Amino acid sequence: MPRYKLVIEYSGTRYSGWQIQKNARTVQGEIDQAIGEVTRRREFELYGAGRTDAGVHALAQVAHLELYTDVPPAALRTRINDVLPADIHIRQIDKVPHRFHARHDAVSRSYLYQIARRKTAFFKPYVWWIKDPLDAARMREAAASFVGMKNFESFLVIGHARPTGRASEHAA
């Protein structure tokens, strides 16, 4: 059974996050539907590296896909993109070893928060518009507090053991 790594971008405005939910439109649900249509099978597994919340966008969400049929990655990418909604796009598909796991093999996650100093017609869904003056020096000082090893143990679900340290390499 071949395994593929997918790199996905999407505008999450119209979706209730990544993960499939009953009675809600999700990014994973749309991709699942497209894969089913392209392969004409329901026997496949799609795993995301992580979940996004409702309305959150992604530039490079990683997932892996297990198919019961071997399809050249470039052809698979083209065919899936042909049936996906315009706000979801598979940027890249590569065949990977069966031991690759999108979530377990993730070594980092990056988040980008954008602030606009003026109203913008094109980027409105992707920026937070602030009309008041900003203190850039204080913002840099606050952002610096995110850099380094942090203990997020208090955010874990009880009974789910995971490493407690997480590194933040960059802050704006």
Long-range contacts (C-beta under 8 A, 24 or more apart in sequence): 1-66, 1-67, 1-68, 1-98, 2-66, 2-67, 2-69, 2-70, 2-71, 2-95, 3-64, 3-65, 3-66, 3-95, 3-96, 3-97, 3-98, 3-100, 4-64, 4-65, 4-66, 4-67, 4-73, 4-76, 4-93, 4-94, 4-95, 4-96, 5-62, 5-63, 5-64, 5-92, 5-93, 5-94, 5-95, 5-96, 5-100, 5-102, 6-31, 6-46, 6-62, 6-63, 6-64, 6-65, 6-90, 6-92, 6-93, 7-60, 7-61, 7-62, 7-90, 7-91, 7-92, 7-93, 8-58, 8-60, 8-61, 8-62, 8-63, 8-88, 8-89, 8-90, 8-91, 9-58, 9-59, 9-60, 9-61, 9-88, 9-89, 9-91, 10-57, 10-58, 10-61, 10-87, 10-88, 10-89, 11-57, 11-87, 11-88, 11-125, 11-126, 12-52, 12-54, 12-55, 12-56, 12-57, 12-58, 13-55, 13-57, 13-87, 13-125, 14-85, 14-87, 15-54, 15-55, 16-54, 17-51, 17-52, 17-53, 17-54, 17-56, 18-48, 18-50, 18-51, 18-52, 18-58, 18-61, 19-48, 19-51, 27-52, 27-58, 27-61, 27-88, 28-63, 30-84, 30-85, 30-88, 31-63, 31-80, 31-84, 31-88, 31-90, 34-80, 34-83, 34-84, 35-65, 35-67, 35-80, 37-83, 38-76, 38-79, 38-80, 38-82, 38-83, 39-67, 39-69, 39-71, 41-67, 41-68, 41-69, 43-68, 44-68, 47-101, 47-102, 47-103, 48-102, 48-103, 49-102, 49-103, 49-106, 49-109, 50-103, 50-106, 50-109, 57-125, 57-126, 59-112, 60-91, 62-102, 62-106, 63-102, 64-96, 64-100, 64-101, 64-102, 65-93, 108-167, 108-169, 110-170, 139-172, 140-171, 140-172, 143-171, 143-172, 144-171, 145-171, 146-171, 147-171
